[in-house]
Amino acid sequence: MLLLNFFKKKNENNVGNSKTLPPELIRSIVLHLKNDKKSLHSCLLVSRDWCKETVDLLWKQPFHFLYTCNKINPSVFSRFKNSKQCHCSNEKRQYQATNLLMTYLLIKHDKAFVEKGIIKAKSERITFDYFEFLFVLDLHELYCAIKDWNQWNKSNSKSIKKNASESIMKYFIMNTPKLKILSFDTKFIFYKINNKNPCSFLSINVDNYDRDDVNDDCNRFSNLDNYILKLLIKESKNPEITQFFANLTELILTIRERKYEIFSSLSLICYNIQKLIIRIDYPIYFYCGNAARAEVSSESYYLASLIRSQHNLVHFELFDIPETGINEILNSLKESQHNSLKTLILNNARINYNGTILSYMKYLQNLQELRFNKCICNRNVFFNNKNNKNDIFDEENNYEEGLWLPNLKYLQVDYIDGKGEKLNELSLIISSILIRCSPLINSNV
């Protein structure tokens, strides 16, 4: 804020002969303030040039900003550091969500919205098309904005718009031609990647999404995920609105529902995804039934199809997959993305036989980052392999042969057992094998 005040004062002293900063410098300053909503809103008021660069950023991911908390003042941080709750005003957030949604809804002034009472017939139409700026959309955030909007209507004695969620979500899908990043991120991975501070309103909903016990809240959120996913699948098959998906460069899907249909649909219309972050969840009863295994196999197969259809996949991150599906996915990376893939991250993946995994690594020679983050190996299987000289302990099948990762700069290997306890011995063995095959890491060890 001191920097902005400096430029403001300078402009006041040179009203008749003021010169603005170059756009590229303004853009750098605005990007530096990207996590500070208050400063960004101040940027809007500096000048026309500052406003242009700031609008571009703010409207690039407006729902993300809506559910990102303001930075906490360091002088009062100590009071809040042990609190999981943010200090946003529910009323203010609901008001902002209402204004944001109405801004978008009035751009097209859809007759169907007038008939349903969502907007008024005499409402002034927004002439500026903010959809042109919308590059990032998370469907969970969009749903929460609709929920906040309904709550605002209820609090202000206005009618709640029933069944508005599907209409509004479809409206966004139909009218967003330049979307680059699409996420349905109930695990909040997207926020962690971008170092954001999620509003506790979202955090509470995220906790409910991942509850394992069966109750009304759990069913409601699970049904919501399924409802939104089915809408997404339905619209992805509509040839009139494929532009919503055609320009995607990042896709993040961490919902628990089965996603094989959306993977199948997207593999036919998306070809330029560079970052793919996926969760393939499997139920507790996975090892007790063939049906569950078939579901995971099907989802892995169609995810592999989506991977193969991409021209230049650079970053691939996978969560919670059992060993039954991981080989199919790694094989697709080997066949289609061996030249482009630079980052591979496996989180909570179940890997009992590591020799097979290492055999795929030898084909991914452009990898710069490789992480095995809390990957799960059955402790009994590990020690049986060790005692019987199987898997990576089999001297006749040297999995280091041909394994060479000349560009690898970052390596993380962290294995745990089924109880969540560290498997340090396995982590050390896998690390040692990979370090010996990675000259850039080996030179710094």
C-alpha positions in Angstrom: 0.0 0.0 0.0 2.9 2.4 0.6 4.0 1.9 -3.0 0.6 2.8 -4.3 0.4 5.9 -2.0 3.7 7.0 -3.4 2.5 6.9 -7.0 -0.8 8.6 -6.0 1.1 11.5 -4.3 3.4 11.9 -7.3 0.4 12.1 -9.6 -1.2 14.8 -7.4 1.9 16.9 -7.6 2.1 16.6 -11.4 -1.5 16.9 -12.4 -0.8 18.8 -15.6 2.2 16.8 -16.7 1.7 13.3 -15.3 3.2 10.2 -16.9 2.0 6.8 -16.2 4.2 3.7 -15.7 4.7 1.3 -18.6 2.0 -1.4 -18.7 4.4 -4.2 -18.2 5.7 -2.6 -14.9 2.1 -2.0 -13.7 1.3 -5.6 -14.5 4.2 -6.8 -12.4 3.2 -4.7 -9.5 -0.4 -5.9 -9.7 0.7 -9.5 -9.9 2.9 -9.0 -6.9 -0.3 -8.0 -5.0 -2.4 -10.8 -6.4 -3.2 -12.3 -2.9 -4.1 -8.9 -1.4 -7.7 -8.1 -2.2 -7.7 -4.7 -0.5 -4.6 -3.5 -2.4 -6.0 -4.8 -5.7 -9.2 -2.7 -5.2 -7.0 0.3 -4.5 -5.2 -0.4 -7.8 -8.5 0.1 -9.6 -8.6 3.7 -8.5 -5.1 4.8 -9.4 -5.6 5.5 -13.1 -7.1 4.1 -16.3 -4.0 2.0 -17.0 -3.8 0.6 -13.5 -7.5 -0.2 -13.6 -7.1 -2.0 -16.9 -4.4 -4.3 -15.6 -6.2 -4.9 -12.3 -9.5 -5.7 -13.9 -7.8 -8.3 -16.0 -6.5 -10.1 -12.9 -9.6 -9.7 -10.7 -12.1 -10.9 -13.3 -9.8 -13.7 -14.4 -10.9 -15.7 -11.4 -13.6 -13.7 -9.5 -15.0 -16.6 -7.5 -11.6 -17.5 -6.3 -11.1 -14.0 -5.0 -14.6 -14.0 -3.4 -13.6 -17.0 -1.3 -10.1 -16.0 -0.5 -9.6 -14.3 2.8 -7.9 -10.9 3.2 -4.4 -11.1 4.4 -4.3 -11.0 8.2 -2.4 -8.0 9.7 0.9 -9.3 11.2 0.3 -7.2 14.3 -2.9 -9.2 15.1 -1.8 -12.5 13.6 -0.8 -14.0 16.9 -4.4 -13.8 18.1 -5.6 -15.9 15.1 -2.8 -18.3 14.3 -4.4 -21.2 16.2 -7.8 -20.6 14.8 -9.1 -22.5 11.8 -11.9 -19.9 11.2 -11.3 -16.9 9.1 -12.7 -13.5 10.1 -14.8 -12.7 7.1 -18.3 -11.3 7.5 -20.9 -13.7 6.3 -23.2 -10.9 5.4 -20.6 -9.0 3.4 -19.5 -12.2 1.6 -23.2 -13.0 0.7 -23.7 -9.4 -0.5 -20.6 -9.6 -2.7 -21.6 -13.0 -4.1 -25.0 -11.6 -5.0 -23.5 -8.6 -6.8 -21.0 -10.8 -8.6 -23.6 -13.3 -9.8 -26.0 -10.5 -10.9 -23.2 -8.8 -12.8 -22.7 -12.0 -14.9 -26.4 -12.8 -15.2 -27.2 -9.3 -16.6 -24.6 -9.5 -19.3 -26.8 -11.7 -21.5 -30.1 -10.8 -19.8 -31.5 -14.3 -20.5 -35.3 -14.4 -20.9 -35.3 -17.7 -19.1 -33.9 -16.0 -16.0 -36.6 -13.3 -16.2 -39.3 -16.0 -16.4 -37.9 -17.8 -13.4 -37.7 -14.6 -11.4 -33.9 -14.8 -11.1 -33.5 -11.3 -12.7 -36.0 -8.6 -13.3 -37.3 -7.7 -16.7 -36.5 -4.1 -16.2 -33.0 -4.7 -14.9 -30.3 -2.7 -16.7 -28.2 -4.8 -18.9 -24.4 -5.0 -18.3 -22.8 -3.8 -21.5 -19.3 -5.0 -20.6 -18.7 -8.7 -21.3 -16.8 -9.9 -18.2 -17.0 -13.5 -19.6 -14.1 -12.4 -21.9 -11.9 -12.2 -18.8 -13.0 -15.4 -17.1 -10.1 -17.8 -17.4 -10.4 -19.8 -14.1 -13.5 -21.4 -12.7 -14.0 -23.9 -9.9 -17.4 -25.4 -9.8 -17.5 -25.8 -6.1 -16.8 -22.1 -5.7 -19.5 -21.3 -8.2 -22.0 -23.4 -6.3 -21.1 -21.7 -3.0 -21.7 -18.3 -4.6 -25.2 -19.5 -5.6 -25.7 -20.7 -2.1 -24.6 -17.4 -0.6 -26.8 -15.5 -3.1 -29.9 -17.5 -1.9 -28.9 -16.9 1.7 -28.7 -13.2 1.0 -32.2 -13.3 -0.5 -33.5 -15.2 2.5 -31.9 -12.7 5.0 -33.4 -9.8 3.1 -36.9 -11.2 2.9 -36.6 -12.0 -0.8 -37.8 -15.2 -2.4 -35.3 -18.0 -2.6 -34.8 -19.1 -6.2 -35.4 -22.9 -6.2 -33.6 -25.0 -8.8 -31.5 -22.0 -9.9 -28.2 -23.9 -9.5 -28.4 -25.9 -12.7 -29.6 -22.9 -14.7 -26.8 -20.6 -13.5 -24.1 -23.3 -13.9 -25.3 -24.1 -17.4 -25.3 -20.3 -18.2 -21.6 -20.1 -17.2 -20.7 -23.1 -19.2 -22.5 -21.8 -22.3 -21.0 -18.3 -22.1 -17.4 -18.8 -21.1 -15.4 -19.0 -24.4 -11.8 -18.5 -23.0 -11.7 -20.7 -20.0 -8.1 -22.0 -19.3 -8.4 -23.6 -15.9 -11.4 -25.8 -14.8 -11.5 -27.4 -11.4 -14.0 -29.3 -9.2 -11.8 -29.2 -6.2 -13.5 -30.4 -3.0 -10.1 -31.4 -1.5 -8.9 -27.8 -1.8 -5.8 -28.8 -3.6 -6.1 -25.8 -5.9 -5.8 -23.3 -3.1 -2.8 -25.1 -1.6 -1.0 -25.0 -5.0 -1.6 -21.3 -5.3 -0.8 -20.4 -1.7 -4.2 -19.0 -1.1 -6.1 -18.5 2.1 -9.5 -20.2 1.7 -12.5 -18.7 3.4 -13.8 -21.0 6.3 -17.2 -21.0 4.6 -15.6 -23.2 1.9 -13.4 -25.1 4.4 -16.4 -26.3 6.4 -18.1 -27.5 3.2 -14.8 -29.3 2.2 -14.7 -31.1 5.6 -18.3 -32.3 5.0 -17.4 -33.6 1.6 -14.8 -35.9 3.0 -16.6 -37.4 5.9 -16.7 -41.1 5.9 -19.7 -41.6 8.1 -23.1 -41.8 6.5 -25.5 -39.1 7.5 -27.7 -36.5 6.0 -24.9 -33.9 5.5 -22.6 -36.5 3.9 -25.4 -37.7 1.5 -26.3 -34.1 0.7 -22.8 -33.1 -0.3 -22.2 -36.4 -2.1 -25.4 -35.9 -4.1 -24.3 -32.4 -4.9 -21.0 -33.6 -6.3 -22.8 -36.2 -8.4 -25.4 -33.6 -9.5 -22.7 -31.1 -10.7 -20.6 -33.8 -12.3 -23.6 -35.1 -14.3 -24.4 -31.6 -15.5 -20.7 -31.2 -16.6 -20.9 -34.6 -18.4 -24.1 -33.6 -20.1 -22.8 -30.2 -21.3 -19.5 -31.7 -22.5 -21.5 -33.7 -25.0 -23.3 -30.7 -26.4 -21.5 -29.7 -29.7 -22.7 -26.1 -29.4 -20.7 -25.3 -26.2 -17.5 -27.3 -26.7 -15.6 -24.0 -26.6 -16.0 -24.1 -22.8 -13.7 -27.1 -22.8 -11.7 -26.7 -26.0 -9.2 -24.2 -24.6 -8.4 -25.8 -21.3 -4.8 -25.9 -20.3 -5.4 -27.1 -16.7 -7.9 -29.6 -15.3 -8.3 -30.3 -11.6 -10.8 -33.0 -10.5 -10.6 -34.2 -6.9 -14.2 -35.2 -6.2 -14.8 -38.7 -4.9 -17.4 -39.6 -7.5 -16.6 -41.9 -10.5 -15.3 -39.7 -13.3 -14.9 -42.2 -16.2 -17.7 -40.5 -18.2 -16.2 -37.0 -18.0 -12.7 -38.4 -18.8 -14.2 -40.1 -21.9 -16.0 -37.0 -23.0 -13.0 -34.6 -22.5 -10.7 -36.9 -24.3 -12.7 -36.2 -27.5 -12.7 -32.4 -27.2 -9.6 -31.4 -25.1 -6.2 -31.7 -26.6 -4.1 -28.9 -25.0 -4.1 -29.7 -21.2 -0.7 -29.1 -19.8 -1.5 -29.6 -16.1 -3.7 -32.5 -14.9 -4.5 -33.0 -11.2 -6.8 -36.0 -10.5 -8.1 -38.0 -7.6 -9.2 -41.6 -8.2 -10.9 -42.5 -5.0 -11.6 -46.1 -4.0 -14.0 -47.2 -1.3 -13.1 -49.0 1.9 -14.6 -52.2 0.6 -12.3 -52.1 -2.5 -10.5 -55.2 -1.7 -13.7 -57.1 -0.9 -15.4 -56.9 -4.2 -14.9 -57.3 -8.0 -17.4 -54.5 -8.7 -15.2 -51.9 -6.9 -12.1 -53.1 -8.7 -13.9 -52.8 -12.1 -15.0 -49.2 -11.3 -11.4 -48.2 -10.5 -10.1 -50.0 -13.6 -12.7 -48.3 -15.8 -11.8 -44.9 -14.4 -8.1 -45.5 -14.8 -8.7 -46.6 -18.4 -10.6 -43.5 -19.4 -8.1 -41.2 -17.6 -5.4 -42.9 -19.6 -7.4 -42.1 -22.8 -7.5 -38.4 -21.7 -3.8 -38.4 -21.1 -3.1 -39.9 -24.6 -5.2 -37.3 -26.3 -3.1 -34.4 -25.0 -0.4 -32.8 -27.2 1.8 -31.5 -24.5 1.1 -32.6 -20.9 3.8 -31.1 -18.6 2.5 -31.6 -15.1 0.6 -34.7 -13.9 -0.5 -35.3 -10.3 -2.5 -38.2 -9.0 -4.2 -38.8 -5.6 -5.4 -41.9 -3.8 -5.2 -44.5 -6.5 -4.9 -48.2 -5.8 -2.2 -50.3 -7.5 -4.8 -51.8 -9.8 -5.1 -48.6 -11.8 -1.7 -47.0 -11.6 0.0 -49.2 -14.2 -2.6 -48.3 -16.8 -2.0 -44.6 -16.2 1.8 -44.8 -16.1 1.8 -46.7 -19.3 -0.2 -43.9 -21.0 2.4 -41.4 -19.9 5.1 -43.6 -21.2 3.4 -44.0 -24.6 2.2 -40.4 -25.2 3.9 -37.9 -22.9 7.5 -39.1 -22.5 8.9 -36.1 -24.3 6.8 -33.4 -22.6 6.2 -34.5 -19.0 8.4 -32.6 -16.5 6.5 -33.1 -13.2 5.1 -36.4 -11.9 3.6 -36.5 -8.4 1.9 -39.5 -6.8 0.0 -38.7 -3.6 -1.3 -41.5 -1.3 -0.9 -44.0 -4.2 -0.9 -47.6 -3.1 2.3 -49.2 -4.4 3.2 -52.7 -3.2 5.5 -53.6 -6.1 7.9 -50.8 -6.8 9.9 -52.5 -9.5 7.1 -52.1 -11.9 6.8 -48.4 -11.2 10.5 -47.9 -11.6 10.4 -49.7 -15.0 8.1 -46.9 -16.3 10.4 -44.1 -15.0 13.1 -45.0 -17.5 10.9 -43.8 -20.3 10.3 -40.3 -18.7 13.7 -38.9 -19.2 12.6 -35.3 -19.3 11.3 -35.4 -15.8 12.5 -32.5 -13.6 10.4 -33.2 -10.6 9.4 -36.6 -9.1 7.5 -37.0 -5.9 6.2 -40.1 -4.1 4.2 -38.3 -1.3 2.9 -40.6 1.4 2.6 -43.5 -1.0 1.3 -46.6 0.8 3.0 -50.0 0.8 1.8 -53.0 2.8 4.4 -53.6 5.5 4.0 -57.4 5.3 4.3 -57.4 1.5 7.5 -55.2 1.7 9.2 -57.6 4.2 8.0 -60.7 2.2 9.6 -59.2 -0.9 12.8 -58.5 1.0 13.0 -62.0 2.5 12.2 -63.8 -0.7 14.2 -61.4 -2.9 11.2 -60.3 -5.0 10.4 -57.0 -6.6 13.3 -54.5 -6.1 15.2 -57.1 -4.2 15.4 -59.5 -7.1 19.0 -59.4 -8.3 18.2 -61.1 -11.6 15.8 -58.3 -12.6 17.8 -55.2 -12.1 15.4 -52.4 -12.4 18.1 -49.8 -12.6 19.1 -51.1 -16.0 18.2 -48.4 -18.5 16.9 -46.1 -15.8 18.5 -42.7 -16.4 16.8 -39.3 -15.5 19.3 -36.7 -16.7 17.0 -33.7 -16.1 15.6 -34.6 -12.7 16.2 -31.7 -10.2 13.8 -32.4 -7.4 13.1 -35.8 -5.8 10.8 -36.6 -2.8 10.3 -40.2 -1.7 8.0 -40.7 1.3 6.4 -44.1 1.9 4.1 -45.1 4.7 2.3 -48.4 5.6 -1.4 -49.0 5.8 -1.6 -47.6 9.3 0.1 -44.3 8.3 3.4 -45.2 9.9 6.7 -44.3 8.1 8.4 -47.0 6.0 11.8 -45.3 6.1 13.7 -48.3 4.8 11.6 -48.5 1.6 11.9 -44.7 1.1 15.6 -44.9 1.5 16.0 -47.7 -1.0 13.8 -46.1 -3.7 15.6 -42.7 -3.1 19.0 -44.3 -3.5 18.1 -46.0 -6.8 16.7 -42.8 -8.3 19.6 -40.6 -7.0 22.1 -42.9 -8.7 20.3 -42.5 -12.0 19.9 -38.7 -11.7 23.2 -36.8 -12.3 21.8 -33.3 -11.4 20.7 -34.6 -8.0 23.7 -36.9 -7.5 26.1 -34.0 -8.0 24.5 -32.1 -5.1 24.3 -35.0 -2.7 
